Amino acid sequence: MKLLGVRYDNLTVAEALLKALAFLETKRKSALFFLNADCLYKSKKDPDYAEILRKADLLLPDGIGVRLATAIAGGRMRENCNGTDFTPLLIEKAAGLGRTFFFMGSQEGAAKKAAEIAERRWPGLKVAGTSSGFFGNDREMVDAINRSQADILLVGMGSPLQEKWIMKNYDRLNVRMCVGVGALFDWLSGRLVRAPKVCQALHLEWLWRVLIDPGRLWKRYFVDDPQVLWLVFKDRFGRRRATREVLKKGGEGE
């Protein structure tokens, strides 16, 4: 499914999980990112970020904003593959296959705490290393990740920073898969509390997030995301109008 020049993989959660696990069985390194409405908004402002999203091996739809944008574009998002729910599934399945992880990102101590909780939650999971998202030297960070011999690198630095960091250092990273996980470590560590199940079921988790962090998120959900929906609307019906004009002129030419 293509939105504003960015094509995402319109899969169910089960299909996406199988595809991600299949990537781990190949010798080729892969990048897995998530696409929400905020990502679309930023991609329109930042061509380099848009190109990075287009290069992802797996780009999964995340949230009600992308669902609405897809509907406006005339499609149907098959399932919400948001990173907060999908990544733990990937961790559980990959850990069961003996894959190891490196947690990198968020505030000091969050990745370490998230890793400890994850190891208790999924017995057999091996976290080869952790780091906050605040470090001075990319090369030293890449060397530490490579020394850990981790198979999967989870980077939680927020979009587009995490995707840009991954692709900037992609060729030097000796991992099988890089995943941009946003605020996952904050959710796993308990620093942030997820919305009640009823809010999630009603697709209102975004409102919960605004309520717990209004200073940072009100503009994103009430200003930026509606702009994305409007741009998708203009893109679809602008192309339809242009097609009608071409057909009209073609008819007149006859």
C-alpha positions as CSV (number, residue, x, y, z in Angstrom):
1,M,0.0,0.0,0.0
2,K,1.4,3.4,-1.1
3,L,0.8,6.6,0.9
4,L,2.4,9.9,-0.1
5,G,5.2,8.2,-1.9
6,V,6.0,5.6,0.8
7,R,4.9,2.0,0.2
8,Y,4.3,-0.1,3.3
9,D,3.8,-3.9,3.6
10,N,0.1,-4.4,4.1
11,L,0.3,-7.7,6.1
12,T,-1.4,-9.3,9.0
13,V,0.6,-9.5,12.2
14,A,1.0,-13.3,11.7
15,E,2.2,-12.8,8.1
16,A,4.6,-10.0,9.1
17,L,6.1,-12.1,11.9
18,L,6.7,-15.0,9.5
19,K,8.4,-12.7,7.0
20,A,10.6,-11.2,9.7
21,L,11.6,-14.6,11.0
22,A,12.4,-15.7,7.4
23,F,14.7,-12.7,7.0
24,L,16.7,-14.0,10.0
25,E,17.3,-17.3,8.3
26,T,19.0,-15.6,5.3
27,K,22.6,-14.5,5.2
28,R,21.5,-11.0,4.1
29,K,21.1,-8.3,6.7
30,S,17.7,-6.7,6.9
31,A,16.0,-3.5,8.3
32,L,12.5,-3.5,9.8
33,F,10.8,-0.2,10.5
34,F,7.3,0.9,11.4
35,L,5.2,3.5,9.7
36,N,2.7,5.7,11.6
37,A,1.1,9.0,10.6
38,D,3.8,11.0,12.3
39,C,6.4,9.1,10.2
40,L,4.4,10.0,7.1
41,Y,4.3,13.7,8.1
42,K,8.1,13.8,8.8
43,S,8.8,12.0,5.5
44,K,7.1,14.8,3.6
45,K,9.3,17.3,5.3
46,D,12.5,15.2,5.0
47,P,13.3,13.5,1.6
48,D,16.2,11.6,3.1
49,Y,14.0,10.0,5.7
50,A,11.4,9.2,3.0
51,E,14.1,7.4,1.0
52,I,15.2,5.5,4.1
53,L,11.6,4.3,4.6
54,R,11.5,3.2,1.0
55,K,14.6,1.1,1.4
56,A,13.3,-0.8,4.4
57,D,13.1,-4.6,3.9
58,L,9.9,-4.6,6.0
59,L,7.9,-1.5,6.7
60,L,4.8,-2.2,8.8
61,P,1.7,-0.1,9.4
62,D,1.4,1.3,12.9
63,G,-1.8,2.9,14.3
64,I,-5.1,4.4,13.5
65,G,-3.6,7.3,11.6
66,V,-2.2,5.0,8.9
67,R,-5.5,3.0,8.9
68,L,-7.5,6.2,8.2
69,A,-5.0,7.4,5.6
70,T,-5.2,4.0,3.8
71,A,-9.0,4.2,3.8
72,I,-8.8,7.7,2.3
73,A,-6.4,6.5,-0.3
74,G,-9.0,3.8,-1.3
75,G,-7.4,0.8,0.4
76,R,-7.8,-1.2,3.6
77,M,-5.1,-1.7,6.2
78,R,-5.3,-5.4,6.9
79,E,-4.0,-5.3,10.5
80,N,-2.3,-2.9,12.9
81,C,1.3,-4.1,13.2
82,N,2.3,-1.4,15.7
83,G,5.8,-1.8,17.1
84,T,4.8,-1.9,20.8
85,D,2.8,-5.1,20.2
86,F,4.7,-6.6,17.3
87,T,8.3,-6.3,18.6
88,P,7.6,-8.4,21.8
89,L,6.2,-11.1,19.5
90,L,9.4,-11.0,17.4
91,I,11.5,-11.1,20.5
92,E,9.7,-14.1,21.9
93,K,9.8,-16.1,18.6
94,A,13.4,-15.2,17.7
95,A,14.6,-15.9,21.3
96,G,13.0,-19.4,21.0
97,L,15.2,-19.9,17.9
98,G,18.3,-19.0,19.8
99,R,18.7,-15.4,18.4
100,T,20.4,-12.9,20.6
101,F,19.6,-9.2,21.0
102,F,21.2,-5.8,21.7
103,F,18.9,-3.1,23.2
104,M,20.0,0.4,22.4
105,G,18.2,3.6,23.0
106,S,16.0,5.7,25.3
107,Q,17.2,7.4,28.5
108,E,20.1,6.1,30.7
109,G,19.2,2.8,32.3
110,A,15.9,2.3,30.4
111,A,17.3,-0.2,27.8
112,K,19.1,-2.2,30.6
113,K,15.9,-2.4,32.7
114,A,13.8,-3.3,29.7
115,A,16.3,-6.1,28.9
116,E,16.1,-7.4,32.5
117,I,12.3,-7.5,32.4
118,A,12.3,-9.1,28.9
119,E,14.7,-11.9,30.1
120,R,12.3,-12.6,33.0
121,R,9.3,-12.5,30.8
122,W,10.7,-14.8,28.1
123,P,12.9,-17.4,29.7
124,G,15.8,-18.4,27.4
125,L,16.0,-14.9,25.9
126,K,19.6,-13.7,25.7
127,V,20.4,-10.0,25.6
128,A,24.0,-9.7,24.5
129,G,24.3,-6.0,25.4
130,T,22.5,-2.7,26.2
131,S,23.1,1.0,25.8
132,S,21.2,4.2,26.2
133,G,20.5,6.4,23.2
134,F,23.0,9.0,24.4
135,F,26.6,8.2,23.4
136,G,29.3,10.3,21.9
137,N,30.8,8.2,19.2
138,D,29.0,6.1,16.5
139,R,32.0,4.0,15.7
140,E,32.5,3.0,19.4
141,M,28.9,2.1,19.6
142,V,29.0,0.0,16.5
143,D,32.1,-1.7,17.7
144,A,30.4,-2.5,21.0
145,I,27.4,-4.0,19.2
146,N,29.6,-6.0,16.9
147,R,31.6,-7.3,19.9
148,S,28.4,-8.5,21.5
149,Q,27.7,-10.8,18.5
150,A,24.0,-10.0,18.8
151,D,21.8,-11.2,16.0
152,I,19.1,-8.5,16.3
153,L,19.7,-4.8,17.1
154,L,16.7,-3.0,18.6
155,V,17.1,0.8,18.3
156,G,14.8,3.0,20.4
157,M,15.7,6.6,19.6
158,G,12.4,7.9,18.0
159,S,11.7,8.5,14.4
160,P,13.5,9.6,12.2
161,L,16.6,9.5,14.3
162,Q,16.6,5.8,14.9
163,E,16.1,4.9,11.2
164,K,18.8,7.4,10.1
165,W,21.2,6.1,12.7
166,I,20.6,2.5,11.5
167,M,21.1,3.3,7.8
168,K,24.1,5.6,8.4
169,N,25.9,2.7,10.2
170,Y,24.2,-0.2,8.4
171,D,27.2,-1.4,6.4
172,R,29.4,-1.6,9.5
173,L,26.9,-3.4,11.7
174,N,27.5,-7.2,12.0
175,V,23.9,-8.1,12.9
176,R,21.3,-10.0,11.1
177,M,18.5,-7.5,11.6
178,C,18.0,-3.9,12.7
179,V,14.7,-2.8,14.1
180,G,13.5,0.7,14.9
181,V,11.4,0.3,18.0
182,G,10.6,3.9,19.2
183,A,9.5,4.0,22.8
184,L,9.5,0.2,23.3
185,F,12.1,0.3,26.1
186,D,10.1,2.9,28.0
187,W,7.0,0.7,27.8
188,L,8.8,-2.5,28.7
189,S,10.7,-0.9,31.6
190,G,7.5,0.6,33.0
191,R,8.7,4.2,32.7
192,L,5.6,4.8,30.5
193,V,2.3,3.1,31.2
194,R,0.2,1.8,28.3
195,A,-3.4,2.6,27.9
196,P,-6.0,0.3,29.4
197,K,-7.1,-2.5,27.2
198,V,-10.5,-0.9,26.5
199,C,-8.7,2.2,25.1
200,Q,-6.6,0.0,22.9
201,A,-9.6,-1.9,21.6
202,L,-11.4,1.4,20.8
203,H,-8.3,2.6,18.9
204,L,-7.9,5.4,21.5
205,E,-4.4,4.6,22.7
206,W,-3.2,7.8,20.9
207,L,-5.5,9.9,23.2
208,W,-4.0,8.2,26.3
209,R,-0.5,9.1,25.1
210,V,-1.6,12.7,24.7
211,L,-3.0,12.7,28.2
212,I,0.2,11.4,29.8
213,D,2.6,13.5,27.7
214,P,0.6,16.5,26.3
215,G,3.6,18.9,26.0
216,R,5.2,16.6,23.4
217,L,2.3,15.0,21.7
218,W,-0.6,17.4,21.4
219,K,0.8,19.0,18.2
220,R,1.6,15.6,16.7
221,Y,-1.9,14.2,17.1
222,F,-4.0,17.4,16.7
223,V,-2.0,19.3,14.1
224,D,0.5,17.2,12.2
225,D,-1.5,13.9,11.8
226,P,-4.7,15.7,10.4
227,Q,-2.4,17.4,7.9
228,V,-1.3,13.9,6.7
229,L,-4.9,12.8,6.2
230,W,-5.6,16.0,4.2
231,L,-2.5,15.4,2.0
232,V,-3.6,11.8,1.3
233,F,-7.0,13.1,0.4
234,K,-5.6,15.7,-2.0
235,D,-3.2,13.2,-3.5
236,R,-5.9,10.7,-4.3
237,F,-8.5,13.1,-5.6
238,G,-6.0,15.3,-7.3
239,R,-4.7,12.4,-9.3
240,R,-8.3,11.4,-10.1
241,R,-9.0,14.9,-11.4
242,A,-5.8,14.9,-13.4
243,T,-6.8,11.6,-15.0
244,R,-10.2,13.0,-16.0
245,E,-8.6,16.1,-17.5
246,V,-6.3,13.9,-19.6
247,L,-9.2,11.7,-20.8
248,K,-11.2,14.8,-21.6
249,K,-8.5,16.3,-23.7
250,G,-7.9,13.0,-25.4
251,G,-11.6,12.9,-26.3
252,E,-11.5,16.5,-27.6
253,G,-8.5,15.6,-29.7
254,E,-10.5,12.9,-31.5
